[in-house]
Amino acid sequence: MGKIWEFFDTMDELVYVSDMDNHDLIYMNQKALRTYGFHSLEEIAGKKCHEVIRHCSTPCSMCNNHELKPGCFKEWRHDSPFLEQQVMFKDTMIQEDGRNYRMEIAIGLGRQEQRDSMVNLEAKINEGLRVALQQETPSQTLEVLLEYMGIALHGERTYIFERNGNGCDDNTYEWVASGVTPEKDVLQNLPAEVCANWYRNFQTGRHIVIKNLEDIRESDPLQYENLKRQNIRSLVVVPLYNEGEVIGFYGIDNPPEKSLDYASDMLQIMAHFIISSLKRRNLIRKFKEMSYRDQLTQIGNRYAMNEYINNLQKEQGLGIVYCDVTGLKQTNDQKGHSAGDKLLVDSCECLKKSFGEYGLFRIGGDELLAVCAGIGEVTLWQGIEQLKKDLQDKSIYMAIGCIWEKETSNSVEKLITEAEKRMYKDKAAYYQKFGVDRRGITGI
């Protein structure tokens, strides 16, 4: 499942992909292979798309490659003698490995009323895609896509599940129709065994269509109970792949029975845009994490501290622990920066041991800060004593200044300033006792 178009392998419409530079046929899904008399992709290797699809020796006069661009579908219709019906074609450009590919989806049209209904649905989903791609963030794009798809396909709920680091599934995005109970909050860390049968299908490129929930009562009892609790009667679920690996799925609950097949096709088509948005979201998160994290100690930096402070609730207790790693300059000068880095990391590990559940930040070369929202006064001082003990065990000295308030009536910045003053007093007392150039260990 390494290529984007392989999402459509089991789709019940004709799909093919060709190289836009030389017209070489690169891919046909299973239905296209069967329709045109082939049994495997090896049989189409070296053939031109116009030779197979149009039975022409030269590129088609109607070829619209020059009109295609990534992220948009070009729609047109044509009476196909080979397929013996009018066909709606949806063409787009896909860029992979530095090359441009044409992907075409051929949808056979039935009676006029069915055609009109399909065109109306296509228009709604295309409008949803246009609006979604205008959103400021990838998460907003995903939310808009789910909403438009849910409305267009007359579903009660659309959603995205992503596999987490524990091997379980998290419902990360959700849209629900009016009057339908949201489920996202209770569908977190869903045990892997609940969706195990689905993932076995996903691994072989198949998606899930349940026309009647009672059909899986015996064959998949865990999933049956999970879906029954949510009042799900039918659904369509499509896997999400990233570089050949299944990373989750998305789907729609309770669409009209007559549109299940169409919903299945549309979800498979839109899976590419869902994956693209998830990857863009993850990239932004990674950049944000890098910009908010001190790369040496792996705790927050000043940017992270400012955001943390801005989100504090005023009515809760607050403790500030301001630390200075004493002797860092001397260690750098005498033993080298590797030794200095180790001193900082070891000092930070001691701080994490005592206050790791709170906001920890490196705010200067040798300055560390713990902002302890919601901490009790006794707990704060117990943490300080534990911190001193751990530092002493590692032969590290940190000057420490701390302050606690029952309610954050003063600004947090003022509390940090007061804690900093107390840290400097502790540091001065240390130097007065031991001298500037001598490092020693003492209780604080």
C-alpha positions in Angstrom: 0.0 0.0 0.0 2.8 2.4 -0.8 1.1 4.6 -3.3 -1.8 7.0 -2.8 -3.9 5.4 -5.6 -3.7 2.0 -3.9 -6.4 3.3 -1.6 -8.8 2.6 -4.4 -7.8 -1.0 -5.1 -11.1 -2.5 -3.9 -13.3 0.4 -5.0 -16.4 -0.5 -7.0 -15.6 2.0 -9.7 -12.9 2.0 -12.4 -9.6 3.6 -11.4 -6.4 3.9 -13.4 -3.2 5.9 -13.1 -0.8 6.9 -15.9 2.4 8.8 -16.2 1.6 12.3 -17.6 4.9 12.6 -19.4 4.9 9.4 -21.5 1.3 8.1 -21.0 2.6 4.8 -19.5 -0.1 2.9 -17.7 1.1 2.6 -14.0 -1.9 1.3 -12.2 -5.4 -0.1 -12.5 -7.6 -1.1 -9.6 -9.1 -4.6 -9.4 -12.4 -3.7 -11.1 -10.5 -1.9 -14.0 -8.2 -4.9 -14.5 -11.2 -7.3 -14.7 -13.2 -4.9 -17.0 -10.4 -4.6 -19.5 -9.5 -8.3 -19.4 -6.3 -8.3 -17.2 -5.5 -10.4 -14.2 -2.6 -8.5 -12.7 -0.6 -5.2 -12.8 2.3 -7.1 -14.5 0.1 -7.5 -17.6 -0.3 -3.7 -18.1 3.4 -2.9 -17.7 4.7 -1.0 -20.7 1.2 -0.3 -22.1 -0.1 3.2 -22.9 -3.3 4.4 -21.2 -4.8 5.4 -24.6 -4.1 1.9 -26.0 -5.9 0.2 -23.2 -8.7 2.6 -22.2 -9.6 4.1 -25.5 -8.1 1.6 -27.9 -6.2 4.3 -29.7 -2.6 4.1 -31.0 -2.0 7.8 -30.2 -2.9 10.0 -27.2 -6.6 10.8 -27.0 -7.8 14.0 -28.6 -9.9 14.6 -25.5 -6.9 14.2 -23.1 -7.1 16.9 -20.4 -3.7 16.4 -18.8 -2.9 20.1 -19.2 -5.9 21.1 -17.2 -5.1 18.9 -14.1 -3.5 20.0 -10.9 -3.0 18.5 -7.5 -5.8 18.6 -4.9 -8.6 19.3 -7.5 -10.8 16.9 -9.6 -11.7 17.8 -13.2 -15.1 16.3 -13.9 -16.5 15.5 -17.3 -18.9 13.0 -19.0 -18.6 10.8 -22.0 -20.7 8.1 -23.7 -18.4 5.1 -23.5 -19.0 2.5 -26.3 -16.8 0.0 -24.4 -18.7 0.4 -21.1 -22.0 0.8 -23.0 -23.2 3.6 -20.8 -22.6 7.2 -20.0 -19.7 7.6 -17.6 -18.7 10.4 -15.3 -14.9 10.8 -15.2 -13.1 12.4 -12.3 -9.5 13.3 -13.1 -6.7 14.7 -10.9 -2.9 15.1 -10.8 -1.0 13.2 -8.2 2.7 14.0 -7.5 4.8 11.1 -6.3 8.6 10.7 -6.3 9.1 13.8 -8.4 6.8 12.7 -11.2 3.3 13.8 -12.2 0.6 11.2 -12.6 -2.9 11.3 -13.9 -5.5 9.5 -11.9 -8.9 8.9 -13.4 -12.0 7.5 -11.7 -14.8 6.3 -14.0 -18.3 6.2 -12.5 -21.0 4.6 -14.5 -24.2 6.6 -14.5 -27.7 5.0 -14.4 -31.1 6.6 -14.8 -31.5 10.3 -15.0 -32.7 10.8 -11.4 -29.8 8.8 -10.1 -27.4 11.0 -12.2 -29.0 14.1 -10.8 -28.7 12.9 -7.3 -25.1 12.0 -7.8 -24.2 15.3 -9.3 -25.9 17.1 -6.4 -23.8 15.0 -3.9 -20.7 15.7 -5.9 -21.3 19.4 -5.8 -21.8 19.4 -2.0 -18.6 17.4 -1.4 -16.6 19.5 -3.8 -17.9 22.7 -2.1 -16.8 21.1 1.2 -13.4 20.4 -0.1 -13.0 24.0 -1.4 -14.1 25.4 2.0 -12.0 22.9 4.0 -8.8 23.8 2.1 -9.3 27.5 3.0 -9.2 26.9 6.7 -6.3 28.2 8.8 -5.3 24.9 10.4 -5.3 21.3 9.3 -7.6 20.4 12.3 -10.1 22.9 11.0 -9.8 21.5 7.5 -10.6 18.0 8.9 -13.6 19.2 10.9 -15.0 21.0 7.8 -14.5 17.9 5.6 -16.3 15.7 8.1 -19.2 18.1 8.4 -19.7 18.4 4.6 -19.4 14.7 4.0 -21.8 13.9 6.8 -24.4 16.3 5.5 -23.9 15.3 1.8 -24.1 11.6 2.5 -27.0 12.0 5.0 -25.1 10.3 7.8 -25.6 10.7 11.5 -22.0 10.9 12.5 -18.6 11.1 10.7 -15.3 10.6 12.5 -11.6 9.9 12.4 -9.8 7.3 14.6 -6.0 7.3 14.9 -3.9 4.5 16.4 -2.0 5.8 19.5 1.3 4.9 20.9 -0.3 2.1 23.1 -1.7 0.3 20.0 -5.2 1.5 20.9 -7.5 3.8 18.9 -8.4 7.4 19.7 -11.4 9.2 18.2 -9.6 12.4 17.3 -12.2 14.2 15.2 -16.0 14.0 15.0 -19.1 15.6 13.4 -22.6 14.7 14.5 -26.0 15.6 13.1 -28.5 17.5 15.1 -30.0 15.4 17.9 -27.2 12.8 17.7 -25.1 12.2 20.9 -21.4 12.9 20.5 -19.2 9.9 21.2 -15.6 11.3 20.9 -14.9 11.8 24.6 -15.8 8.2 25.5 -14.0 6.7 22.5 -10.5 7.3 23.6 -7.8 4.6 24.0 -10.2 2.0 22.6 -8.7 -1.5 23.2 -7.0 -2.9 20.1 -9.1 -6.1 20.2 -12.3 -4.1 19.6 -11.2 -3.2 16.0 -8.9 -6.2 15.5 -11.1 -7.7 12.7 -11.3 -4.3 10.9 -7.5 -4.0 11.0 -7.1 -7.5 9.5 -9.2 -6.3 6.6 -7.3 -3.0 6.3 -4.0 -4.9 6.1 -5.2 -6.6 2.9 -6.5 -3.3 1.4 -10.1 -3.8 2.2 -12.6 -1.4 3.8 -15.7 -2.1 6.0 -19.3 -1.9 5.0 -21.9 -3.0 7.5 -25.4 -2.9 6.0 -27.1 -4.3 9.1 -25.4 -4.4 12.5 -27.0 -7.6 13.4 -25.0 -9.3 10.6 -21.8 -9.1 12.9 -23.4 -10.1 16.2 -21.9 -13.6 16.1 -18.7 -13.0 13.9 -17.5 -9.9 15.7 -19.2 -9.7 19.2 -16.8 -7.1 20.7 -17.3 -4.6 17.9 -21.0 -5.4 17.8 -21.4 -4.4 21.5 -19.3 -1.2 20.9 -21.4 -0.1 17.9 -24.7 -1.2 19.5 -24.1 1.1 22.4 -23.7 4.0 20.0 -27.0 3.2 18.3 -25.2 2.4 15.0 -27.3 0.4 12.6 -25.0 0.6 9.5 -21.7 2.2 8.6 -18.9 2.6 6.1 -15.3 2.7 7.4 -12.2 3.2 5.2 -8.6 2.7 6.4 -6.0 5.5 6.5 -2.5 4.6 5.3 0.8 6.4 5.7 3.7 5.0 3.7 2.0 1.6 3.6 1.2 1.4 7.3 -2.4 1.6 8.7 -2.5 4.5 11.0 -6.3 4.6 11.7 -9.6 4.8 9.9 -12.5 7.2 9.2 -16.1 6.6 8.4 -19.7 7.5 8.5 -22.6 6.0 10.7 -26.1 5.3 9.6 -26.1 6.6 6.0 -29.2 5.6 3.9 -29.0 2.0 2.9 -29.4 2.9 -0.8 -26.3 5.1 -0.7 -23.9 2.8 1.2 -22.0 1.9 -2.0 -21.7 5.5 -3.0 -20.6 6.6 0.5 -18.0 3.9 0.3 -16.6 5.3 -3.0 -16.6 8.9 -1.7 -14.8 8.0 1.5 -12.1 6.2 -0.4 -11.7 9.1 -2.8 -11.5 11.6 0.1 -9.1 9.5 2.1 -6.1 11.1 0.3 -7.2 14.5 1.5 -7.7 13.3 5.1 -4.2 11.7 5.1 -2.7 14.9 3.7 -4.3 17.0 6.4 -3.3 14.6 9.2 0.3 14.7 7.9 0.3 18.5 7.7 -1.2 18.6 11.3 1.6 16.3 12.6 4.3 18.4 10.9 3.0 21.6 12.5 2.8 19.9 15.9 6.4 18.7 15.5 7.6 22.2 14.6 5.7 23.7 17.5 7.1 21.1 19.9 10.6 21.8 18.6 10.1 25.5 19.0 8.6 25.1 22.5 11.1 22.6 23.8 14.7 23.0 25.0 16.6 20.4 23.0 19.2 19.6 25.6 17.0 19.0 28.7 13.8 18.2 26.8 11.7 20.5 29.0 9.9 23.6 27.9 11.6 26.9 26.9 10.5 30.5 27.5 7.9 30.3 24.7 6.4 27.2 26.4 6.5 28.9 29.8 4.6 32.0 28.5 1.9 29.8 27.0 1.6 27.7 30.1 1.3 30.8 32.3 -1.4 32.3 30.0 -3.5 29.2 30.5 -3.3 29.1 34.3 -6.6 29.4 36.3 -6.5 32.2 38.9 -8.5 30.4 41.6 -6.0 27.6 42.2 -2.9 27.4 44.4 0.4 28.1 42.7 4.0 27.3 43.6 7.1 28.7 41.9 10.5 27.0 42.1 13.3 29.0 40.6 16.7 27.2 40.3 20.2 28.1 39.2 22.7 25.4 38.4 25.7 26.8 40.4 29.1 26.2 38.9 28.0 25.6 35.3 30.5 28.1 33.9 33.4 26.7 35.8 32.5 23.2 34.6 32.3 24.3 31.0 35.7 26.1 31.3 37.5 23.4 33.2 36.0 20.1 31.9 34.4 21.1 28.6 30.9 21.7 27.4 30.0 18.0 27.3 30.5 17.9 31.1 28.5 21.1 31.4 25.7 19.7 29.3 25.7 16.6 31.6 25.5 18.8 34.7 22.4 20.5 33.2 20.7 17.3 32.2 21.4 15.7 35.6 20.1 18.8 37.4 16.9 18.7 35.3 16.3 15.1 36.0 16.3 15.8 39.7 13.8 18.6 39.1 11.6 16.3 37.1 11.7 13.7 39.9 10.2 16.2 42.3 8.0 18.3 40.1 7.6 16.4 36.8 3.8 16.6 36.8 3.9 20.4 36.6 5.3 22.9 34.1 9.1 22.6 33.8 11.1 25.1 31.8 14.7 26.1 31.0 14.6 29.9 30.9 18.3 30.7 30.7 21.7 29.0 30.3 21.8 27.7 33.8 18.3 28.6 35.1 15.4 26.1 35.5 11.9 26.9 36.6 9.0 24.8 37.9 5.5 26.4 37.7 3.3 24.2 39.9 -0.4 24.9 39.3 -2.8 23.5 41.8 -0.1 22.3 44.2 -0.6 22.5 48.0 1.8 24.3 50.3 2.8 21.1 52.1 3.3 19.2 48.8 5.5 22.0 47.5 7.9 21.9 50.5 8.0 18.2 50.4 9.1 18.4 46.8 11.8 20.9 47.7 13.2 18.6 50.3 13.2 15.7 47.9 14.9 17.9 45.3 17.7 18.8 47.7 18.2 15.2 48.6 18.4 14.1 45.0 20.8 16.9 44.1 23.0 16.0 47.1 23.1 12.4 46.0 24.4 13.4 42.6 26.9 15.9 44.1 25.1 18.8 42.4 24.3 22.2 43.9 21.5 24.3 42.7 20.5 27.6 44.3 16.7 27.5 44.9 14.1 30.1 45.5 10.5 29.2 46.0 7.2 30.9 46.8 3.6 29.6 47.2 0.2 31.4 47.1 -3.1 29.9 48.0 -4.8 31.8 45.1 -3.1 33.5 42.2 -4.1 37.0 43.2 -0.8 38.5 42.1 0.4 38.2 38.6 2.5 35.1 37.9 5.3 37.2 36.6 5.5 38.9 40.0 5.7 35.6 41.8 8.5 34.4 39.5 10.4 37.6 40.2 10.0 37.1 43.9 11.2 33.5 43.6 14.2 34.6 41.5 15.1 37.1 44.3 15.0 34.3 46.9 17.1 32.1 44.6 19.8 34.9 44.4 19.8 35.1 48.2 20.4 31.4 48.4 23.1 31.6 45.8 24.9 34.5 47.6 24.8 32.5 50.9 26.4 29.6 49.2 29.2 31.6 47.7 29.8 33.4 51.0 30.2 30.1 52.7 32.2 28.2 50.1 33.8 30.9 47.9 33.1 31.6 44.2 35.6 29.1 42.7 34.9 26.2 45.1 32.1 23.8 44.5 30.7 21.9 47.4 27.6 20.2 48.7 25.4 21.5 51.4 21.9 21.5 52.6 19.8 24.5 51.7 
